[in-house]
Amino acid sequence: MNARSKALLTATILGAVVGTAYPFVDLALACRAPESEGCVWGKAYLPLSLGISIPLIGGVVAVVAYAFMTWRNREAEKK
């Protein structure tokens, strides 16, 4: 496995994890008071927020991580 495919795989996994974890963290913060309006709506819209968060937030994180890893690999090859 070459450096580019490792970077792509790592960035994809990182994006999926961050995109999946963000709605759960947001829900956990909103549900510190379980009867609050934010907690009730957060639970109701969790499937929708997961469907939006994974491609949007996860995609941005994956692109940034891949760009950073390829830049770091290029800098290491120059030395």
C-alpha positions as CSV (number, residue, x, y, z in Angstrom):
1,M,0.0,0.0,0.0
2,N,1.6,3.3,-1.0
3,A,1.5,6.6,0.9
4,R,-1.4,8.1,-1.1
5,S,-3.7,5.2,-0.6
6,K,-2.9,5.1,3.1
7,A,-3.6,8.8,3.4
8,L,-6.9,8.4,1.5
9,L,-8.0,5.5,3.7
10,T,-7.0,7.3,6.9
11,A,-8.7,10.5,5.8
12,T,-11.9,8.6,4.8
13,I,-12.1,6.8,8.2
14,L,-11.4,10.0,10.1
15,G,-14.1,11.8,8.2
16,A,-16.6,9.0,8.8
17,V,-15.8,8.9,12.5
18,V,-16.0,12.7,13.0
19,G,-19.2,13.0,10.9
20,T,-20.8,10.3,12.9
21,A,-19.7,11.4,16.3
22,Y,-20.6,15.1,15.9
23,P,-24.4,14.6,16.2
24,F,-24.0,12.3,19.2
25,V,-21.8,14.8,21.0
26,D,-24.2,17.6,20.2
27,L,-27.1,15.5,21.5
28,A,-25.2,14.6,24.7
29,L,-24.6,18.3,25.3
30,A,-28.2,19.2,24.6
31,C,-29.5,16.4,26.9
32,R,-27.8,17.5,30.0
33,A,-31.3,18.5,30.9
34,P,-33.4,15.6,29.5
35,E,-36.7,17.5,29.4
36,S,-35.2,20.5,27.5
37,E,-36.5,21.4,24.1
38,G,-33.1,20.9,22.6
39,C,-32.9,17.4,23.8
40,V,-36.4,16.5,22.6
41,W,-35.8,17.9,19.1
42,G,-32.3,16.5,19.0
43,K,-33.6,13.0,19.6
44,A,-36.3,13.5,17.0
45,Y,-34.0,14.7,14.3
46,L,-31.0,12.5,15.1
47,P,-31.4,10.3,11.9
48,L,-31.7,13.5,9.8
49,S,-28.7,15.1,11.4
50,L,-26.6,11.9,10.9
51,G,-27.6,11.8,7.3
52,I,-26.5,15.4,6.8
53,S,-23.5,15.4,9.1
54,I,-21.7,12.4,7.7
55,P,-21.3,13.7,4.1
56,L,-21.0,17.4,5.0
57,I,-18.9,17.5,8.2
58,G,-17.2,14.2,7.5
59,G,-16.4,15.2,3.9
60,V,-14.8,18.5,4.9
61,V,-12.7,16.7,7.6
62,A,-11.7,14.0,5.2
63,V,-10.6,16.5,2.5
64,V,-8.6,18.6,5.0
65,A,-7.0,15.5,6.5
66,Y,-6.1,14.1,3.1
67,A,-4.6,17.5,2.0
68,F,-2.6,17.7,5.3
69,M,-1.3,14.2,5.0
70,T,-0.2,14.5,1.3
71,W,1.4,17.9,2.1
72,R,3.3,16.3,5.0
73,N,4.4,13.4,2.8
74,R,5.7,15.7,0.1
75,E,7.6,17.7,2.7
76,A,9.2,14.5,4.1
77,E,10.2,13.4,0.6
78,K,12.0,16.7,-0.1
79,K,14.3,16.2,2.9
